[in-house]
Amino acid sequence: MTNGRLTTEDIKYSKKARHGHGKDVTDESNVRQVAGCLPIDPLSRRFLLVSSRKNPGSWVIPKGGWEEDETQEHAALRETWEEAGIKGKIIRHIGVFVERNKKSVEKAHHWIYELEVQEVAKKFPEKKKRERRWV
């Protein structure tokens, strides 16, 4: 931890993605909690999106379920690594965004952080499942 911020040294970068459904954090209303990062290249100021697995042709912020044994920040860093192969440091919390289903019922709360990119890996857990795009 540097200046109170999580860095790449604070997380283990596994070769396989975690699949902890059943361990996902929910709030008092049983709404799933999701964490992710908006990876920003400090030199070009471009940000990275990944292809959506659920909606082919769509591009999304790397994010996923926040699990019970993690902080929001750790979950955000882990999901960004698994889905995008990006390592970096969290700069700030951007906000919490609500995802609703077709009936406008809250489905998930997305905790999103700005991430300063420090490394872009060639190999990462979901490399064969996703594409990356700098915009």
N, C-alpha and C positions, 0 to 999 in steps of 0.2 A: 504494500500500500504506500503510495507516494502522495504527500499533501492531502491525505484523507480520501484519495481516489483509487479505485481498483485499477490495477495494471495487468499486463500479460503474465507477470510473475505470480499473481494471486489465483490463477485458475489452471487446471490441468487440461491440456489439449489432447483429447483422446482420438484414436484413429476411427472409432465407431461412434455413431450417434446414440445418445441415451434415448430410451423409449420408456418413460416413466408414467404412462397413463395409469391412473389409480393413485399416483402420488402427486398429482397436480394440485396446486394451491387454489382454493376457492374462497370467496368472501362469505359473509354471513347470509347472503341471499343465494348461495350456491352458484355464483357466477365465476367461471374459470378465469384465472389470472395468467396473463401472457406477458413475456418480456422480450425485448429485442433492441437492436441498435440501428441507427442510421449511420453507416460507415462513411466518413468524409476523408478524402485524400487531402492532407494539409498543404501540399504543393499546388495541385490543380484546382482544389476546392470542389471537385466533382464528388458525387456520392454514388454508392453502389446499391443496386437492386438485384434481386434474384428472381428466377422464374418461379411462378406458383405451381405447386404440385396439384392443388385442387382445381385451379382454373387455368388450363393451358392457354398460353398467349398473354397472360397477365404477369406483371412485374410487381414485386412486393418487397417490403423491408424484411430482412432476416429476423425472424421472431418465432417463439414457440412457448410451450407450457413452462411455467415457473414451478419448480418442484419443491416439495416440503423441506428438503435438506439444503436449500439454496436461499441466498438473498435475491432480491430482484435484479441487482447488478450482476451477480454471478450468473443467473439464468440468462440475462441479456448477452453477456460475453460468450457463454457456452453456445447459445443458439446461433449467434453470429459466426462463431467458428464452425459449427456443424453444417450450417446451410450455405455459408459464403466463403469459408476458408480465410477469414480475416481475423487478425490479432491486432489489438490496439489498446488505448486507454479511454475510459469514459471521461468525457469533458463535463457533461451536464445532463440533467434530466429534462427532456423536452416536454413531456406531458403524459397523461393517461387518456387513452382514447377508447370509446365504447364501440363494440361490435354488436350489432343487433341481427336477429334472424328475420325471416320474411314477414313475421307477425309483429315486428318491432320490439320483441322481447330481448332484454340484454343477454347476450351469449358469452361475451368475454370483455375483460378490461385489458387493454394493451399498454404496458408500461414501456415507453420508448426513450432511449438515451442517445445522445450524440456521441459518436466514437471517433477519435482521431486514429486513423489507420497507421499502424507501425509495420505491419507485414501482410503481404498477400501470398498465401501458400498455393503451391501447384497441386498438392494433394490434400484433400479434406474429406470428412465423413460422407457428405452428400454430393460429392463431385459428379457422380454418374446420374444423379437424380435432378440436378439443377444447372441452369446456366447463370452466368454473372453478366451484368451490364453496368458500365459507368455512365452516368448522365450528369 
